[in-house]
Amino acid sequence: MSLPHLRRPRRLSLWLGLAGAALVLVLAALLRRPEITGDPETVRRLQEALLWHSLLPRVATALVAGAALGLAGALLQRVLRNPIADPSTLGIASGAQLALTLALAFAPGLLAVSREAIAFAGGAGAVALVVALSWRRGLDPVTVVIAGMTVALMAAAASAAVILARGEYVLSVFIWGAGSLHQQNWHAAVTIGSRLLLGAAASALLLRPLAVLALDDAGARSLGVALLAMRVLVIAIAVWLAASVFAEVGVIGFVGLAAPAFARLAGARTPGQILWRAPLIGALLLSLADGLVLASAGSRGDLIPTGAMVGLLGGPLLLWLLPKVTPTTPPAPAATGAGRGLARPGRALLLLAGAGLVLAAVALTLGPGPEGWSFATGSLLADLWPFRAPRVAAAAGAGALLGAAGALMQRLTGNPLAGPEVLGVSAGAGVGIAAALLLFDMPGTGTLMAASALGSLAALLFILLVGAWTSFGPERMLLAGVALGAMCLAVLAAVFAAGGWNTFLLLSWMAGSTDRVGAPEAALLAGMTLLLLAPLPWLGRWIGILPLGAPVSRALGVPVAASRLSLSLLAALMTAVATFFVGPLSLTGLLAPHLARLLGFGGGRLFPFASALLGAGLLVLADFLGRTLAYPYQIPVGFFAALVGGPYLIWLLQRKGTGHG
């Protein structure tokens, strides 16, 4: 008997077990009767009303919403040939949330017209921006994913900035952003179900082109497929499906990623098999998550939003099945190659340092005032120094640490998309800070920083363990990072939805703000930056050899396990310290190494230092813009870091291609 036949009973028993668990949980929730006192006839009518107009519509909504997200994720992963493409990584969810937040804050009258239309417009606008940024590269998968993550983090940071500015109007958006399936009628189920039927019919008509898209671009064109037009059409269908779900029930961000992966694990290989199994598995996954929410609900309502439960449930399932994932993407551009080398990299590094000093000087002296823009000198500069110098120093230090941490992660994993934000390390720091806020009354800076470091280290070690478990396959590590990030963000979403005094403190940290940094904090960060960057010259040999693989590294005398652990610990500490001051949304850990590589530093020992200098410059520029453009208001540095660095990275990728390593 062949190996596939041996595995089939296990797969069948797995899915039957999950389906049975979901069914039991849903039936248990439906059979529960709320404690209602009063006249028996009135109680009976109220219970019937709750059953027919709340519980049953909720179950139906979970089924059709999960199926729609599963189909959307399958379409996106197929057309982009990338296993981490889904509505969340392409910015659709963040765009919808930003649109709703803006409407609540500045034009609440629009909500009376159509809240769903506002959310749909935000999601469509986000993916349109992703497509526009990637168009010149022919919607290249790597470029699309980088653009999607950039747009998603920009939208998330912008939402956080609006909520911080006008929280009294838009704090309720947390509940929507966490994904809630509470229903009062059948409207959501009917709306999503009708769109699911239309999307499924359109997908069935596109089966042949989708099969051809499995080939490379040249092969697809030779068979008569209009590649760009077909990609845009399929992406449009997927966006329409996902936006319809987000508009009705809020952000549920893991189903579209997990369902197609589980479908492939269940044996689906052809486009037709994946496109009909992914919706079924998506419906199963969301129903199972909502069944757990219903079964654990107390007298005061759900203990955790359904969207957060999806992340907590789907992440471990995907990680458990991760070694069996069959890669579906072409090889990613090498994160280890030198690309276009520099004749004199030392001189180029000195030029980068000089440019950074000039930028810092401008940020310290230039700014708006009562009489317009001017350079501060003399006594005015002395008066402004205590306010500007600490935040410039904090931005430079945090940017340098994030840039160096991203460079180390990309060298360790051999993956150009690795970074603190992508692999869940920054989100792990957020969970650590959230835990400290929940466990301690008014924790101090030292406690919060220690909690952030522990969260970052745990996340990075977990990713590296998964990498060793799966032979460090790039696609699998990215999937593991997204799964871990989903679990961490699920925890944060639950904390936000619960409310409390720590909500705004945690949100302010997530947005990334340096305006509260004083001289003691800046001095502490500067000292820790120098301390953490100091070992890099002695670790240069490990950094240069480890990307060649374990056998080559051992042959050259490198202790593989010890070196990986040491570099992981260093990268985690860098991430923890930096994200504590500027939050997890900056994209600096992904952007700075890319920029350093594209400038020619990718193959030498100076790569981490170039990444650190570029990261420092990026955050200093972002902090300067956040301080001055909306004066006298402050805009979080994380938003401007993504706004400035993301489009520039996409432009460089379009100009030089993704293959320059």
C-alpha positions as CSV (number, residue, x, y, z in Angstrom):
1,M,0.0,0.0,0.0
2,S,1.4,3.4,-0.9
3,L,2.2,6.1,1.6
4,P,-0.7,8.4,0.5
5,H,-3.1,5.5,1.2
6,L,-1.6,5.0,4.6
7,R,-2.0,8.7,5.4
8,R,-5.6,9.0,4.2
9,P,-7.3,7.4,7.3
10,R,-5.4,9.7,9.6
11,R,-6.5,12.7,7.6
12,L,-10.1,11.5,7.5
13,S,-10.1,10.8,11.2
14,L,-8.6,14.3,11.9
15,W,-11.3,16.2,10.0
16,L,-14.0,14.0,11.3
17,G,-12.8,14.7,14.8
18,L,-12.7,18.4,14.2
19,A,-16.2,18.4,12.6
20,G,-17.5,16.3,15.5
21,A,-16.0,18.7,18.0
22,A,-17.5,21.7,16.2
23,L,-20.9,20.0,16.0
24,V,-20.9,19.1,19.7
25,L,-20.0,22.7,20.7
26,V,-22.6,24.3,18.5
27,L,-25.3,21.9,19.6
28,A,-24.4,22.5,23.2
29,A,-24.6,26.3,22.7
30,L,-28.0,25.9,20.9
31,L,-29.4,23.7,23.7
32,R,-28.4,26.1,26.4
33,R,-31.3,28.2,27.7
34,P,-30.6,31.7,29.1
35,E,-31.7,32.2,32.7
36,I,-34.9,34.2,32.1
37,T,-37.5,34.6,34.9
38,G,-41.1,35.6,34.7
39,D,-44.3,34.4,33.1
40,P,-43.7,30.9,31.6
41,E,-45.3,31.9,28.3
42,T,-43.2,35.1,28.1
43,V,-40.1,33.1,28.9
44,R,-40.8,30.6,26.2
45,R,-41.4,33.3,23.6
46,L,-38.2,35.0,24.6
47,Q,-36.2,31.8,24.3
48,E,-37.7,31.1,20.9
49,A,-36.8,34.6,19.8
50,L,-33.2,34.2,21.0
51,L,-33.0,30.8,19.2
52,W,-34.4,31.9,15.8
53,H,-33.1,35.4,15.7
54,S,-29.8,35.2,17.5
55,L,-28.3,31.7,17.9
56,L,-29.3,30.1,14.6
57,P,-28.3,33.2,12.6
58,R,-25.0,33.2,14.4
59,V,-24.3,29.6,13.5
60,A,-25.3,30.2,9.9
61,T,-23.1,33.3,9.8
62,A,-20.1,31.4,11.1
63,L,-20.6,28.8,8.4
64,V,-20.9,31.1,5.4
65,A,-18.3,33.6,6.7
66,G,-15.8,30.9,7.3
67,A,-16.5,29.5,3.8
68,A,-16.1,32.9,2.2
69,L,-12.8,33.6,3.9
70,G,-11.5,30.1,3.0
71,L,-12.4,30.6,-0.6
72,A,-10.9,34.1,-0.6
73,G,-7.6,32.8,0.9
74,A,-7.5,29.9,-1.6
75,L,-7.9,32.2,-4.5
76,L,-5.2,34.6,-3.3
77,Q,-2.7,31.9,-2.5
78,R,-3.3,30.3,-5.9
79,V,-3.0,33.4,-8.0
80,L,0.0,34.8,-6.1
81,R,1.7,31.4,-5.7
82,N,2.4,32.3,-2.0
83,P,1.2,30.4,1.1
84,I,1.1,33.5,3.3
85,A,-1.2,35.5,1.0
86,D,-4.6,36.1,2.6
87,P,-7.0,39.0,3.2
88,S,-5.0,40.0,6.3
89,T,-1.5,40.0,4.8
90,L,-2.8,42.0,1.8
91,G,-4.2,44.8,4.0
92,I,-7.9,44.2,3.3
93,A,-8.8,43.8,7.0
94,S,-6.7,46.7,8.1
95,G,-8.1,48.9,5.4
96,A,-11.6,48.1,6.4
97,Q,-10.9,48.9,10.0
98,L,-9.2,52.2,9.1
99,A,-12.2,53.2,7.0
100,L,-14.7,52.5,9.8
101,T,-12.5,54.2,12.4
102,L,-12.3,57.4,10.2
103,A,-16.0,57.4,9.7
104,L,-16.7,57.0,13.4
105,A,-14.3,59.8,14.3
106,F,-15.0,62.4,11.6
107,A,-18.2,61.5,9.7
108,P,-20.5,59.4,11.9
109,G,-23.5,60.4,9.7
110,L,-22.1,58.1,6.9
111,L,-22.7,55.1,9.2
112,A,-26.4,55.7,8.9
113,V,-26.1,55.3,5.1
114,S,-24.1,52.0,5.1
115,R,-21.5,50.8,7.5
116,E,-20.9,47.9,5.2
117,A,-20.1,50.2,2.2
118,I,-17.6,52.1,4.3
119,A,-15.8,48.9,5.4
120,F,-15.8,47.6,1.8
121,A,-14.4,50.8,0.5
122,G,-11.6,50.7,3.0
123,G,-10.7,47.1,2.1
124,A,-10.9,47.7,-1.6
125,G,-8.8,50.8,-1.3
126,A,-6.1,49.0,0.6
127,V,-5.8,46.2,-1.9
128,A,-5.9,48.7,-4.8
129,L,-2.9,50.4,-3.3
130,V,-1.1,47.1,-2.9
131,V,-1.8,46.3,-6.6
132,A,-0.7,49.8,-7.7
133,L,2.6,49.4,-5.8
134,S,3.2,46.0,-7.3
135,W,2.0,46.7,-10.8
136,R,5.4,47.5,-12.4
137,R,6.7,44.2,-11.2
138,G,3.8,42.3,-12.8
139,L,2.3,41.6,-9.4
140,D,5.3,39.6,-8.5
141,P,4.4,37.5,-5.4
142,V,7.3,38.7,-3.2
143,T,6.6,42.4,-4.1
144,V,2.8,41.9,-3.5
145,V,3.4,40.4,0.0
146,I,5.8,43.1,1.0
147,A,3.4,45.8,-0.3
148,G,0.5,44.1,1.5
149,M,2.3,44.0,4.8
150,T,3.4,47.6,4.4
151,V,-0.1,48.8,3.7
152,A,-1.6,46.7,6.5
153,L,0.8,48.1,9.1
154,M,0.3,51.7,7.7
155,A,-3.5,51.3,8.1
156,A,-3.2,49.7,11.5
157,A,-0.9,52.5,12.8
158,A,-3.2,55.1,11.3
159,S,-6.2,53.5,13.0
160,A,-4.3,53.6,16.3
161,A,-3.4,57.2,15.8
162,V,-7.1,58.2,15.2
163,I,-8.3,56.2,18.2
164,L,-5.7,57.8,20.4
165,A,-6.8,61.3,19.2
166,R,-10.5,60.7,19.4
167,G,-10.9,57.7,21.6
168,E,-14.2,59.0,23.1
169,Y,-15.9,58.5,19.8
170,V,-14.3,55.4,18.4
171,L,-13.3,53.2,21.3
172,S,-16.2,50.8,20.3
173,V,-14.3,49.9,17.1
174,F,-12.2,47.5,19.3
175,I,-15.2,45.2,19.5
176,W,-15.7,45.2,15.7
177,G,-11.9,44.9,15.1
178,A,-11.8,41.8,17.3
179,G,-14.4,40.0,15.1
180,S,-17.8,39.4,16.8
181,L,-20.5,37.0,15.4
182,H,-23.4,38.3,17.6
183,Q,-26.5,38.5,15.4
184,Q,-30.0,40.0,15.8
185,N,-31.4,38.7,12.5
186,W,-30.6,36.8,9.4
187,H,-29.2,39.8,7.4
188,A,-25.5,39.0,7.8
189,A,-26.0,35.2,7.0
190,V,-28.1,36.0,3.9
191,T,-25.8,38.7,2.6
192,I,-22.6,36.8,3.0
193,G,-24.2,33.6,1.8
194,S,-25.4,35.2,-1.4
195,R,-21.9,36.6,-2.1
196,L,-20.4,33.3,-1.4
197,L,-22.6,31.6,-4.0
198,L,-21.6,34.2,-6.6
199,G,-17.9,34.0,-5.7
200,A,-18.0,30.2,-5.9
201,A,-19.7,30.3,-9.3
202,A,-17.1,32.8,-10.6
203,S,-14.3,30.6,-9.2
204,A,-15.7,27.5,-11.0
205,L,-15.6,29.4,-14.3
206,L,-11.9,30.2,-13.7
207,L,-10.7,26.7,-12.9
208,R,-8.7,26.3,-16.1
209,P,-6.8,29.6,-15.8
210,L,-6.1,28.9,-12.2
211,A,-4.6,25.6,-13.1
212,V,-2.4,27.3,-15.7
213,L,-1.3,29.8,-13.2
214,A,0.5,27.0,-11.3
215,L,3.1,27.3,-14.1
216,D,5.7,30.0,-14.2
217,D,4.8,33.3,-15.9
218,A,6.4,32.3,-19.3
219,G,4.6,29.0,-19.4
220,A,1.2,30.6,-18.5
221,R,1.6,33.2,-21.3
222,S,2.6,30.5,-23.8
223,L,-0.8,28.9,-23.1
224,G,-2.6,32.1,-23.9
225,V,-3.4,33.3,-20.4
226,A,-3.4,37.1,-20.0
227,L,-1.5,36.9,-16.7
228,L,-1.9,40.4,-15.3
229,A,-5.6,40.6,-16.2
230,M,-6.3,37.1,-14.7
231,R,-4.5,38.0,-11.5
232,V,-6.4,41.2,-11.1
233,L,-9.7,39.5,-11.7
234,V,-9.1,36.7,-9.2
235,I,-7.8,39.2,-6.6
236,A,-10.9,41.3,-7.1
237,I,-13.1,38.3,-6.5
238,A,-11.2,37.4,-3.3
239,V,-11.3,40.9,-2.1
240,W,-15.0,41.1,-2.7
241,L,-15.6,37.9,-0.6
242,A,-13.4,39.0,2.2
243,A,-14.7,42.5,2.4
244,S,-18.3,41.3,2.6
245,V,-17.3,39.3,5.7
246,F,-15.4,42.1,7.3
247,A,-18.2,44.5,6.6
248,E,-20.8,42.3,8.3
249,V,-19.0,40.7,11.3
250,G,-15.6,42.5,11.7
251,V,-12.0,41.4,11.3
252,I,-11.5,37.7,11.4
253,G,-7.9,37.3,10.2
254,F,-6.7,33.8,10.3
255,V,-9.3,31.6,8.4
256,G,-8.2,32.8,4.9
257,L,-4.6,31.7,5.7
258,A,-5.3,28.5,7.5
259,A,-8.1,26.9,5.4
260,P,-6.2,26.5,2.1
261,A,-3.1,25.2,4.0
262,F,-5.4,22.6,5.8
263,A,-7.0,21.7,2.5
264,R,-3.6,20.8,1.0
265,L,-2.8,18.9,4.2
266,A,-6.0,17.0,3.7
267,G,-4.8,15.8,0.3
268,A,-6.0,18.5,-2.1
269,R,-3.7,19.1,-5.0
270,T,-5.6,20.4,-8.0
271,P,-7.1,23.9,-8.1
272,G,-10.6,22.4,-8.1
273,Q,-9.9,20.3,-5.0
274,I,-8.4,23.2,-3.1
275,L,-11.2,25.6,-4.1
276,W,-14.0,23.3,-2.8
277,R,-12.2,22.0,0.3
278,A,-10.9,25.3,1.6
279,P,-14.4,26.8,2.0
280,L,-15.6,23.7,3.8
281,I,-12.5,23.8,6.2
282,G,-13.0,27.5,6.6
283,A,-16.6,27.0,7.7
284,L,-15.5,24.2,10.0
285,L,-12.7,26.3,11.6
286,L,-14.8,29.4,12.2
287,S,-17.7,27.3,13.5
288,L,-15.4,25.5,15.9
289,A,-14.0,28.7,17.2
290,D,-17.4,30.3,17.6
291,G,-18.7,27.1,19.3
292,L,-16.0,27.4,21.8
293,V,-16.9,31.1,22.4
294,L,-20.6,30.2,22.9
295,A,-19.8,27.2,25.1
296,S,-17.6,29.3,27.4
297,A,-19.8,32.4,27.5
298,G,-20.9,33.5,30.9
299,S,-23.9,35.5,32.1
300,R,-22.2,38.8,31.0
301,G,-21.6,37.6,27.4
302,D,-18.6,36.2,25.5
303,L,-15.4,35.9,27.4
304,I,-13.4,36.5,24.2
305,P,-14.3,37.7,20.7
306,T,-14.7,35.1,18.0
307,G,-11.9,36.7,15.9
308,A,-9.5,36.4,18.8
309,M,-10.6,32.8,19.4
310,V,-9.9,32.0,15.7
311,G,-6.3,33.1,16.1
312,L,-5.9,31.2,19.3
313,L,-7.4,28.0,17.8
314,G,-6.1,28.1,14.3
315,G,-2.5,29.0,15.1
316,P,-1.7,25.9,17.1
317,L,-3.4,23.7,14.5
318,L,-1.4,25.1,11.7
319,L,1.8,24.8,13.6
320,W,1.1,21.2,14.5
321,L,0.5,20.3,10.9
322,L,3.3,22.6,9.6
323,P,5.9,19.9,8.7
324,K,3.6,18.3,6.2
325,V,2.9,21.5,4.2
326,T,4.0,21.2,0.6
327,P,5.7,24.4,-0.6
328,T,3.6,26.1,-3.3
329,T,5.8,29.1,-4.1
330,P,8.8,29.5,-6.3
331,P,12.1,30.0,-4.4
332,A,12.2,33.4,-2.7
333,P,15.0,35.8,-3.5
334,A,18.0,34.9,-1.4
335,A,18.4,36.8,1.8
336,T,22.0,35.9,2.0
337,G,23.6,36.9,-1.3
338,A,25.7,39.9,-1.9
339,G,23.9,41.2,-4.9
340,R,25.6,44.2,-6.4
341,G,28.6,44.5,-4.1
342,L,30.3,47.8,-3.1
343,A,33.9,48.4,-4.1
344,R,34.5,50.2,-0.7
345,P,31.9,49.2,1.7
346,G,33.7,50.8,4.7
347,R,33.6,54.2,3.0
348,A,29.9,53.7,2.1
349,L,29.1,52.9,5.7
350,L,30.8,56.1,6.8
351,L,28.8,58.0,4.3
352,L,25.6,56.4,5.8
353,A,26.7,57.4,9.3
354,G,27.4,61.0,8.1
355,A,24.0,61.2,6.5
356,G,22.4,60.0,9.7
357,L,24.1,62.7,11.7
358,V,23.0,65.4,9.3
359,L,19.4,64.1,9.5
360,A,19.6,64.1,13.3
361,A,20.9,67.6,13.3
362,V,18.0,68.7,11.1
363,A,15.5,67.0,13.3
364,L,17.0,68.7,16.4
365,T,17.0,72.2,14.9
366,L,14.3,72.5,12.3
367,G,10.6,72.8,13.1
368,P,7.4,74.9,12.9
369,G,6.7,77.7,15.3
370,P,4.4,80.7,15.7
371,E,6.1,82.5,12.9
372,G,6.5,79.5,10.6
373,W,9.3,77.0,9.9
374,S,12.8,78.0,11.2
375,F,16.1,76.6,12.5
376,A,16.5,76.9,16.2
377,T,19.8,78.3,17.4
378,G,21.2,79.8,20.6
379,S,18.9,80.1,23.5
380,L,15.9,78.8,21.6
381,L,17.8,75.6,20.8
382,A,18.8,75.3,24.5
383,D,15.1,75.6,25.5
384,L,14.0,73.0,22.9
385,W,16.9,70.6,23.6
386,P,15.3,68.8,26.6
387,F,12.2,68.1,24.5
388,R,13.7,67.2,21.1
389,A,17.0,65.5,22.0
390,P,15.5,62.6,24.0
391,R,13.0,61.7,21.3
392,V,15.6,61.9,18.5
393,A,17.9,59.7,20.5
394,A,15.1,57.3,21.2
395,A,14.1,57.1,17.6
396,A,17.7,56.6,16.5
397,G,18.5,53.9,19.1
398,A,15.3,52.0,18.5
399,G,15.7,52.1,14.7
400,A,19.3,50.9,14.9
401,L,18.2,48.0,17.1
402,L,15.3,47.0,14.9
403,G,17.4,47.2,11.7
404,A,20.2,45.1,13.2
405,A,17.6,42.6,14.6
406,G,16.0,42.3,11.2
407,A,19.4,41.7,9.6
408,L,20.2,38.9,12.0
409,M,16.8,37.2,11.5
410,Q,17.1,37.3,7.7
411,R,20.6,35.8,8.0
412,L,19.5,33.1,10.4
413,T,16.4,32.0,8.4
414,G,17.8,32.7,4.9
415,N,14.5,34.4,4.2
416,P,14.2,38.0,2.8
417,L,10.7,38.4,4.3
418,A,11.9,37.6,7.9
419,G,11.8,40.4,10.4
420,P,10.5,41.2,13.9
421,E,7.1,42.3,12.6
422,V,6.6,39.4,10.1
423,L,7.7,36.5,12.3
424,G,5.6,37.6,15.3
425,V,8.5,38.6,17.5
426,S,7.2,42.2,17.9
427,A,3.7,40.9,18.7
428,G,5.3,38.6,21.3
429,A,6.8,41.7,22.9
430,G,3.3,43.1,22.9
431,V,1.9,40.1,24.7
432,G,4.6,40.4,27.3
433,I,3.7,44.0,28.0
434,A,0.0,43.2,28.1
435,A,0.7,40.4,30.6
436,A,2.6,42.8,32.8
437,L,-0.2,45.4,32.6
438,L,-2.7,42.8,33.7
439,L,-0.6,41.2,36.4
440,F,0.9,44.3,38.1
441,D,-0.7,47.5,39.3
442,M,1.1,50.4,37.5
443,P,4.2,48.5,36.5
444,G,7.4,50.5,36.1
445,T,9.7,50.9,33.1
446,G,12.0,48.0,34.2
447,T,9.1,45.6,34.7
448,L,7.6,46.5,31.3
449,M,10.9,46.2,29.5
450,A,11.6,42.8,31.1
451,A,8.2,41.5,30.1
452,S,8.7,42.8,26.6
453,A,12.1,41.0,26.4
454,L,10.7,37.8,27.7
455,G,7.8,37.9,25.1
456,S,10.2,38.6,22.2
457,L,12.6,35.9,23.2
458,A,9.9,33.3,23.6
459,A,8.5,34.2,20.2
460,L,11.8,34.1,18.4
461,L,12.9,30.8,20.1
462,F,9.6,29.3,19.2
463,I,10.0,30.3,15.5
464,L,13.5,28.9,15.5
465,L,12.3,25.6,17.0
466,V,9.7,25.4,14.3
467,G,12.4,26.1,11.8
468,A,14.5,23.3,13.0
469,W,11.5,21.0,13.1
470,T,10.7,21.8,9.5
471,S,14.3,22.0,8.2
472,F,14.1,25.8,8.0
473,G,12.0,25.8,4.9
474,P,11.3,29.5,4.1
475,E,7.6,29.0,3.3
476,R,7.0,27.0,6.5
477,M,8.8,29.5,8.7
478,L,6.8,32.4,7.2
479,L,3.6,30.4,7.9
480,A,4.8,29.7,11.4
481,G,5.5,33.4,11.9
482,V,2.1,34.5,10.7
483,A,0.5,31.8,12.9
484,L,2.4,33.0,15.9
485,G,1.6,36.6,15.1
486,A,-2.1,35.7,14.8
487,M,-2.1,34.1,18.2
488,C,-0.3,37.1,19.8
489,L,-2.6,39.6,18.1
490,A,-5.6,37.5,19.2
491,V,-4.5,38.0,22.8
492,L,-4.1,41.7,22.3
493,A,-7.5,42.0,20.6
494,A,-9.1,40.3,23.6
495,V,-7.4,42.7,26.0
496,F,-8.6,45.7,23.8
497,A,-12.2,44.4,23.6
498,A,-12.3,43.9,27.4
499,G,-11.5,47.5,27.9
500,G,-10.0,48.9,31.1
501,W,-7.5,51.5,32.2
502,N,-4.6,49.7,30.4
503,T,-6.3,49.8,26.9
504,F,-5.1,53.2,26.0
505,L,-1.6,52.6,27.4
506,L,-1.2,49.4,25.4
507,L,-2.7,51.1,22.3
508,S,-0.3,54.1,22.6
509,W,2.6,51.6,22.8
510,M,1.3,49.7,19.7
511,A,1.1,52.9,17.7
512,G,4.7,53.8,18.5
513,S,5.3,57.1,20.2
514,T,8.5,58.9,21.3
515,D,6.8,62.1,22.6
516,R,6.8,60.7,26.2
517,V,10.5,59.7,26.2
518,G,12.5,61.8,28.6
519,A,16.2,62.2,29.2
520,P,16.5,59.1,31.6
521,E,14.7,56.8,29.2
522,A,16.7,58.1,26.2
523,A,20.0,57.6,28.1
524,L,18.9,54.1,29.0
525,L,18.0,53.3,25.5
526,A,21.3,54.7,24.1
527,G,23.3,52.6,26.6
528,M,21.4,49.5,25.7
529,T,21.8,50.2,22.0
530,L,25.6,50.4,22.3
531,L,25.7,47.3,24.6
532,L,23.6,45.2,22.1
533,L,25.4,46.4,19.0
534,A,28.9,45.9,20.5
535,P,29.1,42.1,20.0
536,L,28.3,42.3,16.2
537,P,32.0,42.7,15.1
538,W,32.9,39.5,17.0
539,L,29.9,37.6,15.6
540,G,30.6,38.6,12.0
541,R,32.0,35.1,11.1
542,W,28.9,33.4,12.3
543,I,26.6,35.8,10.6
544,G,28.5,35.2,7.3
545,I,28.7,31.4,7.5
546,L,25.4,30.3,9.0
547,P,23.2,31.1,5.9
548,L,25.3,28.5,4.0
549,G,23.5,25.8,5.9
550,A,24.3,23.5,8.9
551,P,26.6,21.0,7.1
552,V,28.8,23.7,5.7
553,S,28.8,25.7,8.9
554,R,29.9,22.6,10.9
555,A,32.6,21.8,8.3
556,L,34.0,25.4,8.8
557,G,34.1,25.0,12.6
558,V,31.0,27.0,13.5
559,P,29.0,25.6,16.5
560,V,25.6,25.6,14.8
561,A,23.3,25.2,17.8
562,A,25.2,27.6,20.1
563,S,25.6,30.2,17.4
564,R,22.0,30.2,16.4
565,L,20.9,30.4,20.0
566,S,23.3,33.3,20.7
567,L,22.2,35.2,17.6
568,S,18.5,34.5,18.4
569,L,18.9,35.8,21.9
570,L,20.7,38.9,20.7
571,A,18.0,39.6,18.0
572,A,15.2,39.1,20.6
573,L,16.8,41.5,23.1
574,M,17.2,44.1,20.3
575,T,13.6,43.7,19.3
576,A,12.3,43.8,22.9
577,V,14.2,47.0,23.8
578,A,13.3,48.8,20.5
579,T,9.6,47.8,20.4
580,F,9.2,48.9,24.0
581,F,10.0,52.4,22.9
582,V,8.5,52.6,19.4
583,G,5.9,49.8,19.3
584,P,5.6,46.9,16.9
585,L,4.1,48.6,13.8
586,S,7.2,50.4,12.4
587,L,8.2,47.8,9.7
588,T,11.8,49.0,10.3
589,G,13.0,45.5,11.0
590,L,11.9,44.4,7.6
591,L,12.7,47.5,5.6
592,A,16.2,48.4,6.9
593,P,17.9,45.1,5.9
594,H,16.2,45.2,2.5
595,L,17.5,48.7,1.9
596,A,21.0,47.8,3.0
597,R,21.0,44.8,0.7
598,L,19.7,46.8,-2.3
599,L,22.5,49.4,-1.6
600,G,25.1,46.6,-1.9
601,F,25.8,45.6,1.8
602,G,24.1,42.2,1.6
603,G,27.1,39.9,1.4
604,G,29.6,41.3,4.0
605,R,30.1,41.6,7.7
606,L,29.0,45.2,7.5
607,F,25.4,44.2,6.6
608,P,24.0,44.4,10.2
609,F,25.7,47.8,10.8
610,A,24.3,49.2,7.5
611,S,20.9,47.9,8.5
612,A,21.3,49.5,11.9
613,L,22.2,52.9,10.4
614,L,19.4,52.8,7.9
615,G,16.9,51.8,10.6
616,A,18.1,54.7,12.8
617,G,17.7,57.1,9.9
618,L,14.3,55.8,9.0
619,L,12.9,56.2,12.5
620,V,14.5,59.6,13.0
621,L,12.9,60.8,9.8
622,A,9.6,59.3,10.8
623,D,9.7,60.9,14.2
624,F,10.5,64.3,12.7
625,L,7.6,64.1,10.3
626,G,5.2,62.9,13.0
627,R,6.3,65.9,15.2
628,T,6.1,68.6,12.5
629,L,3.5,67.8,9.8
630,A,0.5,67.9,12.0
631,Y,1.9,70.5,14.5
632,P,0.9,71.0,17.3
633,Y,-0.5,67.5,17.3
634,Q,1.7,64.4,17.5
635,I,1.4,61.5,15.1
636,P,2.9,58.1,16.1
637,V,6.3,57.4,14.8
638,G,5.3,53.8,13.8
639,F,2.8,55.2,11.2
640,F,5.4,57.5,9.6
641,A,8.0,54.8,9.5
642,A,5.8,52.6,7.4
643,L,4.6,55.6,5.4
644,V,8.1,56.7,4.5
645,G,10.0,53.4,4.3
646,G,7.4,51.1,2.8
647,P,6.8,52.9,-0.5
648,Y,10.5,53.5,-0.9
649,L,11.2,49.8,-0.5
650,I,8.6,49.0,-3.1
651,W,10.1,51.5,-5.5
652,L,13.5,50.0,-5.0
653,L,12.2,46.5,-5.6
654,Q,10.5,47.7,-8.8
655,R,13.6,49.5,-10.0
656,K,16.2,46.8,-9.3
657,G,14.0,43.7,-9.1
658,T,13.8,41.2,-6.3
659,G,16.6,39.0,-7.4
660,H,19.4,41.1,-6.1
661,G,19.5,39.4,-2.9
